[in-house]
Amino acid sequence: MSSVPPSKTLDQFVVRFPDGMRDRIREEAEANGRSMNAEIIHRLEQSFADQQQGGAVPAADVRALQEKFSQLSEEMHTFKKAYIEASEFIRELREMDEARKKTTGR
């Protein structure tokens, strides 16, 4: 009596992939340590989970985005301050140059 592997009793469905998609799936599966089948199943399950959430962004992603936004806001403030200081410095240099030209006649 031969034993039938469980994978042979599961539903099967033939899929035709557009050019290049099979290679992309293979590469992603290898990068994630999965078989191609497991990668496809994982991605399908993830898309269904996302759909059930109504397209809502997971809380962890929201927190990460908030932290990144905060970091970028701080950087923008720093750059704005540096820009203002540089602009003031350039204005002072121009004033000094104008004063020098008036005194030297050049």
Residue frames as a rotation matrix with the C-alpha (Angstrom) as fourth column:
MET 1
0.584 0.812 0.000 0.00
0.812 -0.584 0.000 0.00
0.000 0.000 -1.000 0.00
SER 2
-0.458 -0.777 0.432 1.56
0.776 -0.586 -0.233 3.32
0.434 0.229 0.871 -1.08
SER 3
0.035 0.382 -0.923 1.15
0.781 -0.587 -0.213 6.47
-0.623 -0.714 -0.320 0.95
VAL 4
0.276 0.148 0.950 0.03
0.799 -0.584 -0.142 9.57
0.534 0.798 -0.279 -0.96
PRO 5
-0.762 -0.589 -0.269 1.89
0.643 -0.635 -0.429 12.74
0.082 -0.499 0.862 0.11
PRO 6
-0.050 0.794 -0.606 -0.48
0.703 -0.403 -0.586 15.36
-0.710 -0.455 -0.537 1.59
SER 7
-0.478 -0.182 -0.859 0.58
-0.289 -0.891 0.349 17.90
-0.829 0.415 0.374 -1.03
LYS 8
-0.995 0.091 -0.050 -0.89
-0.013 0.370 0.929 15.64
0.104 0.925 -0.367 -3.74
THR 9
-0.391 0.907 -0.155 -4.33
0.920 0.392 -0.031 15.73
0.033 -0.155 -0.987 -2.11
LEU 10
-0.310 0.231 -0.922 -4.56
0.302 -0.896 -0.326 19.54
-0.901 -0.380 0.208 -2.01
ASP 11
0.780 0.616 0.108 -6.34
0.351 -0.289 -0.891 21.60
-0.518 0.733 -0.442 -4.65
GLN 12
-0.426 -0.898 0.112 -4.17
0.585 -0.179 0.791 22.44
-0.690 0.402 0.601 -7.62
PHE 13
0.764 0.610 -0.208 -4.55
0.274 -0.600 -0.751 25.29
-0.584 0.517 -0.626 -10.08
VAL 14
-0.076 -0.785 0.615 -2.50
0.981 0.053 0.189 25.96
-0.181 0.617 0.766 -13.20
VAL 15
0.645 0.201 -0.737 -1.46
0.207 -0.975 -0.085 29.59
-0.736 -0.098 -0.670 -13.59
ARG 16
0.349 -0.537 0.768 0.01
0.892 -0.061 -0.448 31.28
0.288 0.842 0.457 -16.65
PHE 17
0.282 -0.361 -0.889 2.51
0.546 -0.702 0.458 33.94
-0.789 -0.614 -0.001 -15.63
PRO 18
0.994 -0.060 -0.089 3.42
-0.107 -0.663 -0.741 36.96
-0.014 0.746 -0.666 -17.74
ASP 19
0.467 -0.884 -0.020 6.99
0.417 0.240 -0.876 37.08
0.780 0.401 0.481 -18.99
GLY 20
-0.360 -0.805 0.471 9.49
-0.136 -0.455 -0.880 37.51
0.923 -0.381 0.055 -16.19
MET 21
0.325 0.547 0.771 7.07
-0.822 -0.240 0.517 36.92
0.468 -0.802 0.372 -13.31
ARG 22
0.906 -0.028 -0.423 8.20
0.157 0.949 0.274 33.33
0.394 -0.314 0.864 -12.69
ASP 23
-0.043 -0.998 -0.039 11.77
0.578 0.006 -0.816 34.59
0.815 -0.057 0.577 -12.30
ARG 24
-0.308 -0.004 0.951 10.65
-0.517 -0.839 -0.171 37.32
0.799 -0.544 0.256 -9.91
ILE 25
0.734 0.629 0.256 8.73
-0.581 0.387 0.716 34.82
0.352 -0.674 0.650 -7.80
ARG 26
0.657 -0.567 -0.497 11.73
0.522 0.818 -0.243 32.47
0.544 -0.100 0.833 -7.75
GLU 27
-0.334 -0.845 0.418 14.07
0.260 -0.509 -0.820 35.29
0.906 -0.165 0.390 -6.68
GLU 28
-0.067 0.395 0.916 11.71
-0.787 -0.585 0.195 36.49
0.613 -0.708 0.350 -3.94
ALA 29
0.893 0.399 -0.208 11.13
-0.230 0.801 0.553 32.92
0.387 -0.446 0.807 -2.74
GLU 30
0.270 -0.885 -0.380 14.88
0.658 0.458 -0.598 32.34
0.703 -0.089 0.706 -2.48
ALA 31
-0.476 -0.463 0.748 15.38
-0.115 -0.810 -0.575 35.66
0.872 -0.359 0.333 -0.67
ASN 32
0.059 0.625 0.779 12.63
-0.924 -0.261 0.279 34.76
0.377 -0.736 0.562 1.81
GLY 33
-0.814 -0.482 0.325 13.72
-0.571 0.769 -0.289 31.14
-0.111 -0.420 -0.901 2.27
ARG 34
0.061 0.909 0.411 10.54
-0.456 0.392 -0.799 29.74
-0.888 -0.139 0.438 0.77
SER 35
-0.536 -0.042 0.843 9.61
0.656 0.607 0.448 27.47
-0.531 0.793 -0.298 -2.09
MET 36
-0.964 0.240 0.115 7.97
-0.082 -0.679 0.730 29.20
0.253 0.694 0.674 -5.04
ASN 37
-0.197 0.944 -0.266 4.64
0.476 0.329 0.816 27.65
0.857 0.034 -0.514 -4.02
ALA 38
0.004 0.154 -0.988 5.02
0.995 -0.095 -0.011 28.88
-0.095 -0.983 -0.154 -0.43
GLU 39
-0.862 -0.359 -0.358 5.93
0.323 -0.933 0.158 32.37
-0.391 0.021 0.920 -1.70
ILE 40
-0.740 0.651 0.171 2.83
-0.031 -0.286 0.958 32.51
0.672 0.703 0.232 -3.90
ILE 41
0.076 0.784 -0.616 0.60
0.740 0.370 0.561 31.25
0.668 -0.499 -0.552 -1.06
HIS 42
-0.334 -0.288 -0.897 2.15
0.874 -0.451 -0.181 33.75
-0.352 -0.845 0.402 1.38
ARG 43
-0.990 -0.098 -0.103 1.56
0.051 -0.922 0.383 36.64
-0.133 0.374 0.918 -0.98
LEU 44
-0.434 0.901 0.002 -2.01
0.129 0.060 0.990 35.61
0.892 0.430 -0.142 -1.68
GLU 45
0.111 0.453 -0.885 -2.75
0.938 0.246 0.243 35.24
0.327 -0.857 -0.398 2.03
GLN 46
-0.630 -0.421 -0.653 -1.18
0.631 -0.767 -0.114 38.65
-0.453 -0.483 0.749 2.68
SER 47
-0.933 0.312 0.181 -3.29
-0.090 -0.687 0.721 40.29
0.349 0.656 0.669 -0.01
PHE 48
-0.052 0.951 -0.306 -6.45
0.431 0.298 0.852 38.75
0.901 -0.088 -0.425 1.49
ALA 49
-0.053 -0.045 -0.998 -5.43
0.994 -0.096 -0.048 39.92
-0.094 -0.994 0.049 4.98
ASP 50
-0.920 -0.314 -0.235 -4.82
0.285 -0.947 0.150 43.43
-0.270 0.071 0.960 3.63
GLN 51
-0.655 0.737 0.167 -8.20
-0.017 -0.236 0.972 43.37
0.756 0.633 0.167 1.91
GLN 52
0.099 0.703 -0.705 -9.96
0.784 0.381 0.490 42.27
0.613 -0.601 -0.513 5.12
GLN 53
-0.349 -0.296 -0.889 -8.39
0.821 -0.554 -0.138 45.21
-0.452 -0.778 0.437 6.91
GLY 54
0.719 0.695 0.001 -10.06
0.585 -0.604 -0.540 47.41
-0.375 0.389 -0.841 4.34
GLY 55
0.462 -0.632 0.622 -6.72
0.548 -0.349 -0.760 48.47
0.698 0.692 0.186 2.95
ALA 56
0.967 -0.092 0.236 -5.78
-0.238 -0.645 0.726 49.85
0.085 -0.759 -0.646 6.36
VAL 57
0.131 -0.988 -0.083 -2.10
-0.380 0.028 -0.925 50.26
0.916 0.153 -0.372 7.02
PRO 58
0.385 -0.028 -0.922 -0.88
0.677 0.687 0.262 48.02
0.627 -0.726 0.284 9.89
ALA 59
0.995 0.088 -0.050 -0.21
0.096 -0.673 0.733 49.89
0.031 -0.734 -0.678 13.15
ALA 60
0.338 -0.940 -0.053 3.49
0.572 0.161 0.804 49.01
-0.747 -0.302 0.592 13.07
ASP 61
-0.216 -0.381 0.899 3.79
0.962 -0.238 0.130 50.61
0.165 0.893 0.418 9.63
VAL 62
0.670 0.516 0.533 1.93
0.399 -0.856 0.327 53.71
0.625 -0.006 -0.780 10.82
ARG 63
0.871 -0.393 -0.295 4.34
0.183 -0.299 0.937 54.05
-0.456 -0.870 -0.188 13.77
ALA 64
-0.045 -0.938 0.343 7.34
0.818 0.163 0.552 53.61
-0.574 0.306 0.760 11.50
LEU 65
-0.012 0.112 0.994 5.98
0.831 -0.551 0.072 56.25
0.555 0.827 -0.087 9.13
GLN 66
0.921 0.370 0.121 5.30
0.228 -0.765 0.603 58.62
0.316 -0.527 -0.789 12.02
GLU 67
0.546 -0.797 -0.258 8.85
0.391 -0.029 0.920 58.18
-0.741 -0.603 0.296 13.31
LYS 68
-0.267 -0.643 0.718 10.28
0.945 -0.029 0.325 58.76
-0.188 0.765 0.615 9.82
PHE 69
0.386 0.496 0.778 8.08
0.626 -0.760 0.174 61.85
0.678 0.420 -0.604 9.37
SER 70
0.970 -0.046 -0.239 9.26
0.176 -0.543 0.821 63.20
-0.168 -0.839 -0.518 12.72
GLN 71
0.138 -0.989 0.056 12.89
0.632 0.131 0.764 62.58
-0.763 -0.070 0.643 11.79
LEU 72
-0.252 -0.205 0.946 12.46
0.942 -0.276 0.191 64.25
0.222 0.939 0.263 8.40
SER 73
0.749 0.567 0.342 10.68
0.447 -0.815 0.369 67.21
0.488 -0.123 -0.864 10.03
GLU 74
0.745 -0.550 -0.378 13.62
0.237 -0.312 0.920 67.68
-0.624 -0.775 -0.102 12.39
GLU 75
-0.222 -0.857 0.464 16.08
0.808 0.104 0.580 67.43
-0.546 0.504 0.670 9.52
MET 76
0.124 0.350 0.928 14.05
0.840 -0.535 0.089 69.93
0.528 0.769 -0.361 7.49
HIS 77
0.969 0.228 -0.099 14.08
0.241 -0.767 0.595 72.34
0.059 -0.600 -0.798 10.44
THR 78
0.334 -0.928 -0.164 17.86
0.404 -0.016 0.915 71.93
-0.852 -0.372 0.369 10.75
PHE 79
-0.341 -0.446 0.828 18.36
0.930 -0.028 0.368 72.53
-0.141 0.895 0.424 7.01
LYS 80
0.529 0.602 0.598 16.04
0.656 -0.737 0.162 75.55
0.539 0.306 -0.785 7.08
LYS 81
0.893 -0.252 -0.374 18.00
0.173 -0.574 0.800 77.03
-0.416 -0.779 -0.469 9.97
ALA 82
-0.076 -0.979 0.190 21.30
0.580 0.112 0.807 76.39
-0.811 0.172 0.560 8.16
TYR 83
-0.084 0.127 0.988 19.87
0.964 -0.240 0.112 77.94
0.252 0.962 -0.102 4.98
ILE 84
0.874 0.455 0.172 18.81
0.387 -0.865 0.320 81.06
0.294 -0.213 -0.932 6.86
GLU 85
0.614 -0.721 -0.321 22.22
0.156 -0.287 0.945 81.34
-0.773 -0.631 -0.064 8.52
ALA 86
-0.282 -0.727 0.626 24.00
0.802 0.180 0.569 80.84
-0.526 0.663 0.533 5.19
SER 87
0.277 0.474 0.836 21.76
0.849 -0.528 0.018 83.43
0.450 0.705 -0.549 3.52
GLU 88
0.981 0.061 -0.186 22.52
0.159 -0.802 0.575 85.92
-0.114 -0.594 -0.797 6.28
PHE 89
0.209 -0.978 -0.024 26.26
0.362 0.054 0.931 85.22
-0.909 -0.203 0.365 5.96
ILE 90
-0.246 -0.245 0.938 26.11
0.967 0.002 0.254 85.74
-0.065 0.969 0.237 2.18
ARG 91
0.705 0.563 0.431 24.20
0.573 -0.811 0.122 89.00
0.418 0.161 -0.894 2.71
GLU 92
0.816 -0.460 -0.350 26.89
0.065 -0.527 0.847 90.19
-0.575 -0.714 -0.400 5.14
LEU 93
-0.149 -0.900 0.410 29.65
0.654 0.222 0.723 89.23
-0.742 0.376 0.555 2.68
ARG 94
0.070 0.249 0.966 27.91
0.944 -0.331 0.016 91.19
0.324 0.910 -0.258 -0.07
GLU 95
0.956 0.293 0.025 27.59
0.261 -0.883 0.390 94.20
0.136 -0.366 -0.921 2.21
MET 96
0.452 -0.868 -0.205 31.27
0.171 -0.141 0.975 93.95
-0.876 -0.475 0.085 3.10
ASP 97
-0.251 -0.525 0.813 32.17
0.893 0.198 0.404 93.63
-0.373 0.828 0.419 -0.57
GLU 98
0.491 0.506 0.709 30.10
0.729 -0.684 -0.016 96.69
0.477 0.525 -0.705 -1.44
ALA 99
0.951 -0.180 -0.250 31.74
0.048 -0.715 0.697 98.66
-0.305 -0.675 -0.672 1.37
ARG 100
0.064 -0.981 0.182 35.19
0.463 0.190 0.866 97.55
-0.884 0.029 0.467 0.16
LYS 101
-0.064 -0.040 0.997 34.36
0.994 -0.086 0.061 98.63
0.083 0.996 0.045 -3.38
LYS 102
0.842 0.445 0.304 33.28
0.417 -0.895 0.155 102.07
0.341 -0.004 -0.940 -2.13
THR 103
0.786 -0.577 -0.224 36.48
-0.077 -0.451 0.889 102.56
-0.614 -0.681 -0.398 -0.15
THR 104
-0.189 -0.918 0.348 38.86
0.334 0.273 0.902 101.23
-0.923 0.287 0.255 -2.80
GLY 105
-0.002 0.262 -0.965 36.97
-0.728 -0.662 -0.178 102.43
-0.685 0.702 0.192 -5.82
ARG 106
-0.875 -0.354 -0.330 36.95
-0.484 0.630 0.608 98.98
-0.008 0.691 -0.723 -7.42
